[in-house]
Amino acid sequence: MTSTTYAERRGQLTTYFDRTAVEAWARLTSDAPVSKIRATVRAGRDAMRGTLLSWLPDDLSGRRILDAGCGTGALSLEAARRGAEVVAIDVSATLVGLAAERTGTIAGGGSIDFRVGDMLDPSLGRFDHVVAMDSLIHYSAADIARALAVLGERTDGSVVFTVAPRTALLTVMHAAGKLFPKGDRAPAIVPITLGALDRRIGREPALAEFALARTHRVNSGFYLSNAIELSRSRA
Ligand SMILES: C[S@@+](CC[C@H](N)C(=O)[O-])C[C@H]1O[C@@H](n2cnc3c(N)ncnc32)[C@H](O)[C@@H]1O
């Protein structure tokens, strides 16, 4: 049986998000006009970002937040505007560069420390909250659970992230196929069953103190993603 390891998949994603799809991502994450299909994706992603941000405390002053797989940085910017000290990391140096360019001056007292690299790098330190929006969706359930365990160990509050739900496999496949033209298709999205992921999370000792606090599905045309919050039970 062949399975892609975390490192292999991260390598494919680096190539994809640092070269193949840079133009498409820059456009999708801007205000520039896009096709009808991509407009549904943009709307879904806006709604998802809003959901994840609404699960964090309103006042983020002095809170350390990891934006794991920050892409072009929209979530980081909103968190920083609410006062957070954000560490924004992505394997794509090009997208991180674009994010830094787009950030400008931050009103609201927060800050963003942009980094190029792996979200699991231990040198990033401890966090109050970790957010991983659509950055784990290309990894296997086993790799997601392991990544959550690594991140959870360094998190005092909550880890909020998204997965592609398995129940609407067809929609996900359509979305993956049609979002970008043939030449710059993404590495496959891995649909996940919430129950199965929950069981894997339950088997991770590092996540023993975390509970699945809430979930929310966003389905907007060709965008389909499930938000999940893992919270330290004592929080
Ligand atoms: C679908 S994009 C989402 C970007 C951003 N979170 C957003 O919602 O706009 C996924 C991002 O995760 C990044 N990524 C994937 N695996 C990563 C890893 N192991 N460490 C850091 N970034 C990663 C990719 O380079 C890509 O920019």
The ligand as an SDF file (V2000), in Angstrom:
LIG
                    3D

 27 29  0  0  0  0  0  0  0  0999 V2000
   -5.9350   26.4390    0.8080 C   0  0  0  0  0  0  0  0  0  0  0  0
   -4.6120   27.4680    1.3200 S   0  0  0  0  0  0  0  0  0  0  0  0
   -5.3860   28.4170    2.6300 C   0  0  0  0  0  0  0  0  0  0  0  0
   -4.5850   29.6230    3.0380 C   0  0  0  0  0  0  0  0  0  0  0  0
   -5.2090   30.4540    4.1490 C   0  0  0  0  0  0  0  0  0  0  0  0
   -5.3080   29.7330    5.4020 N   0  0  0  0  0  0  0  0  0  0  0  0
   -6.5610   30.9450    3.7290 C   0  0  0  0  0  0  0  0  0  0  0  0
   -7.5530   30.4040    4.2000 O   0  0  0  0  0  0  0  0  0  0  0  0
   -6.6090   31.8640    2.8810 O   0  0  0  0  0  0  0  0  0  0  0  0
   -3.6180   26.3110    2.2510 C   0  0  0  0  0  0  0  0  0  0  0  0
   -2.2730   26.8810    2.6680 C   0  0  0  0  0  0  0  0  0  0  0  0
   -1.6500   26.0010    3.5920 O   0  0  0  0  0  0  0  0  0  0  0  0
   -0.2560   26.0170    3.3370 C   0  0  0  0  0  0  0  0  0  0  0  0
    0.3210   24.8060    3.9420 N   0  0  0  0  0  0  0  0  0  0  0  0
    0.0510   23.5220    3.6470 C   0  0  0  0  0  0  0  0  0  0  0  0
    0.7510   22.7040    4.4400 N   0  0  0  0  0  0  0  0  0  0  0  0
    1.4820   23.4780    5.2700 C   0  0  0  0  0  0  0  0  0  0  0  0
    2.4040   23.2000    6.3220 C   0  0  0  0  0  0  0  0  0  0  0  0
    2.7030   21.9510    6.6770 N   0  0  0  0  0  0  0  0  0  0  0  0
    2.9660   24.2290    6.9820 N   0  0  0  0  0  0  0  0  0  0  0  0
    2.6630   25.5230    6.6130 C   0  0  0  0  0  0  0  0  0  0  0  0
    1.8060   25.8320    5.6330 N   0  0  0  0  0  0  0  0  0  0  0  0
    1.2090   24.8300    4.9570 C   0  0  0  0  0  0  0  0  0  0  0  0
   -0.1800   26.0950    1.8290 C   0  0  0  0  0  0  0  0  0  0  0  0
    1.0730   26.5430    1.3590 O   0  0  0  0  0  0  0  0  0  0  0  0
   -1.3250   27.0760    1.5080 C   0  0  0  0  0  0  0  0  0  0  0  0
   -0.8980   28.4070    1.4670 O   0  0  0  0  0  0  0  0  0  0  0  0
  1  2  1  0
  2  3  1  0
  2 10  1  0
  3  4  1  0
  4  5  1  0
  5  6  1  0
  5  7  1  0
  7  8  2  0
  7  9  1  0
 10 11  1  0
 11 12  1  0
 11 26  1  0
 12 13  1  0
 13 14  1  0
 13 24  1  0
 14 15  1  0
 14 23  1  0
 15 16  2  0
 16 17  1  0
 17 18  1  0
 17 23  2  0
 18 19  1  0
 18 20  2  0
 20 21  1  0
 21 22  2  0
 22 23  1  0
 24 25  1  0
 24 26  1  0
 26 27  1  0
M  CHG  2   2   1   9  -1
M  END
$$$$
